[in-house]
Amino acid sequence: MLIIDAVSKRFRAGNYGVRDVSLDLKSGVIGLLGPNGAGKTTLMQMLATVTRPTSGHIAFQGVDIAARPNELRRRLGYLPQDFGVYDNLTALEFLDYFAALKGVHSKKRVLEMLETVNLHTVKDRALGGFSGGMKQRLGIAQALINDPALVIVDEPTAGLDPEERVRFRNVLSEIGFGKLVILSTHIVSDIESIATEIAVMKEGALLTIAAPEVLLRGAEGHVWESVVPSEEFERLRATLKISSAVRKPDGVHIRFVGPAGALGANAAEPELEDAFLHLMNAEDAPSVHAR
């Protein structure tokens, strides 16, 4: 469905935002995971035809999107990282306007999307009075209004409360059948329950793409649990790759990634957060391509 072939983006200063990334993506929900500055947004902008690659090619359903961008744009739903709204419009007016731009002239469809993102009760309020999370939900609605074949959402849960995050993940999971959804994030929990595959980026390069269970298997034998005194924990924070820490009456219960060391640690079953931390800190991160 979407083929990314040796794509790089080099900026005028000479540095690379993305370097030699290749992916062959089918339908489903693809999580694009990486720390801030990994090149996720730059890659998403190229996929959404906002900017062009310096080298390489991107094709969607056999069409070169740099040569014929409008063919993709008609079938694209895109939520950029920085989504702006017109404060003087109501939610209904705003979404109706975007629907018309995308060739959707069904008032019923507009109202359905407002209900999907839980904004139907405030549809007649001006956007200037909306919170950041409410504006983000409206951005999600405009990305999905035209029933797109390709959905690209960049850090979509920023500003959403926990309940809204769950709602959004459910929406993406439901629309992922027969479509390609690419969700960029640095928050593992955003994708761990819905992604069919996870692509991990670091410093502009693709480290791996694999199903979540493959990433979990790759971290086996590298995840440990231990209980340490509070004063010892403060010292260990500087030396261990700690994925979680919970203070309890008997000390601090920690999970960490790497060698067991001399803490009397017990092997733990990896979670996706552990697998991500393992990849980020492996000297020679494995190249795993599992479908």
Summary of the structure (lengths in Angstrom):
residues: 291
radius of gyration: 21.1
end to end distance: 14.4
largest distance: 65.7
contacts: 903
relative contact order: 0.14
helix: 32%
strand: 30%
